[in-house]
Amino acid sequence: MKNNPNHPNWWRLLKDALRGKEYDYTQGSLSTAIFLLAIPMVFEMVMESVYALIDIYFVSQVSTNAVATIGLTESVVSLIYAVAVGISMAATAVIARRIGEGDQEG
């Protein structure tokens, strides 16, 4: 299969996103930028879910009350993550605006 310059190599982009390679999001296509920004967030959410499952597995060895406690705390942690993601999206929007304006100091 020939490399088409208008069609990005998604596997290469996936590896770059997981490695944390620097990328100028003001250049290139919007779909590529969204893909590169989404991969770390998706990976983090998958790892958080795996952590919760492993946590519940080991805590289930203790008692059912302990499992209920873990369920409640995971819900609270999810709410905290939701607030943090909202704040980070707002900060990202402000930073993106400054970068787009060429105002590095701002």
Backbone torsions as a table, in degrees:
resi	resn	phi	psi	omega
1	MET	NA	128.2	-179.4
2	LYS	-76.8	148.8	176.4
3	ASN	-80.9	122.7	177.0
4	ASN	-97.2	121.6	-177.8
5	PRO	-62.7	-21.6	178.7
6	ASN	-86.3	-10.0	-178.7
7	HIS	-117.7	110.0	-175.8
8	PRO	-70.1	152.8	174.9
9	ASN	-82.2	103.1	-172.9
10	TRP	-65.1	-33.2	178.9
11	TRP	-67.4	-40.3	178.0
12	ARG	-65.2	-42.2	178.3
13	LEU	-63.4	-38.6	177.9
14	LEU	-61.7	-46.0	178.5
15	LYS	-63.2	-42.0	178.8
16	ASP	-62.8	-40.5	179.9
17	ALA	-65.4	-41.2	-179.5
18	LEU	-71.6	-28.9	178.3
19	ARG	-81.5	-16.3	-179.2
20	GLY	80.4	28.3	-179.9
21	LYS	-63.7	138.6	179.2
22	GLU	-69.6	142.1	-177.0
23	TYR	-145.6	135.3	177.5
24	ASP	-85.4	104.0	-175.2
25	TYR	-75.0	-9.3	177.0
26	THR	-83.0	-10.8	178.5
27	GLN	-111.3	151.3	177.2
28	GLY	89.5	-171.6	-174.7
29	SER	-83.2	154.8	179.3
30	LEU	-67.6	-38.9	-179.3
31	SER	-63.7	-36.2	177.6
32	THR	-66.9	-42.8	179.5
33	ALA	-63.6	-43.2	178.9
34	ILE	-63.1	-42.7	178.8
35	PHE	-60.4	-48.3	-178.9
36	LEU	-64.0	-34.0	178.9
37	LEU	-78.7	-29.0	-176.8
38	ALA	-78.5	-33.0	-174.5
39	ILE	-57.4	-51.0	179.7
40	PRO	-61.2	-35.9	179.6
41	MET	-68.4	-41.7	178.0
42	VAL	-64.2	-44.0	179.8
43	PHE	-61.1	-41.6	179.0
44	GLU	-63.7	-41.6	-179.8
45	MET	-68.1	-36.5	176.3
46	VAL	-63.6	-45.2	-179.6
47	MET	-65.6	-35.8	176.9
48	GLU	-64.3	-40.2	178.3
49	SER	-66.5	-41.5	177.8
50	VAL	-63.2	-41.5	177.5
51	TYR	-59.0	-45.4	-179.1
52	ALA	-63.0	-42.0	179.3
53	LEU	-64.3	-43.3	179.2
54	ILE	-66.8	-39.8	177.6
55	ASP	-60.2	-46.4	179.6
56	ILE	-64.1	-38.3	179.5
57	TYR	-59.5	-49.8	-177.3
58	PHE	-72.1	-36.1	179.4
59	VAL	-70.5	-28.2	179.2
60	SER	-64.5	-17.9	176.2
61	GLN	-70.3	-20.7	-176.6
62	VAL	-85.9	-64.0	179.8
63	SER	-169.1	168.7	178.1
64	THR	-72.9	-30.7	175.7
65	ASN	-63.4	-36.4	178.3
66	ALA	-66.0	-38.3	177.9
67	VAL	-64.7	-40.7	178.1
68	ALA	-63.0	-39.9	178.2
69	THR	-63.2	-42.6	178.2
70	ILE	-63.0	-40.9	178.3
71	GLY	-60.3	-41.8	178.3
72	LEU	-66.8	-44.8	-178.3
73	THR	-67.8	-34.7	176.7
74	GLU	-64.7	-34.5	176.7
75	SER	-65.5	-43.0	178.7
76	VAL	-65.2	-42.5	178.2
77	VAL	-61.7	-38.6	177.8
78	SER	-63.4	-39.2	176.4
79	LEU	-64.6	-41.7	177.7
80	ILE	-63.1	-42.0	176.7
81	TYR	-60.9	-39.9	-179.4
82	ALA	-61.9	-43.2	177.9
83	VAL	-65.0	-44.1	-179.4
84	ALA	-63.1	-40.1	178.6
85	VAL	-65.6	-39.7	177.2
86	GLY	-61.5	-44.1	178.5
87	ILE	-66.1	-40.8	-179.4
88	SER	-67.4	-33.6	176.3
89	MET	-66.1	-39.4	178.0
90	ALA	-64.4	-44.1	178.3
91	ALA	-63.8	-39.9	178.8
92	THR	-63.0	-39.1	179.0
93	ALA	-64.6	-41.8	179.4
94	VAL	-65.7	-44.6	179.7
95	ILE	-63.9	-43.1	179.6
96	ALA	-61.8	-38.4	178.5
97	ARG	-64.1	-45.0	179.5
98	ARG	-64.1	-42.3	178.7
99	ILE	-63.9	-43.8	179.2
100	GLY	-62.8	-33.0	177.7
101	GLU	-78.1	-11.9	-176.7
102	GLY	81.1	15.6	-179.0
103	ASP	-96.5	81.3	-178.1
104	GLN	-64.6	-35.6	-180.0
105	GLU	-67.0	-37.9	-179.1
106	GLY	-63.6	NA	NA
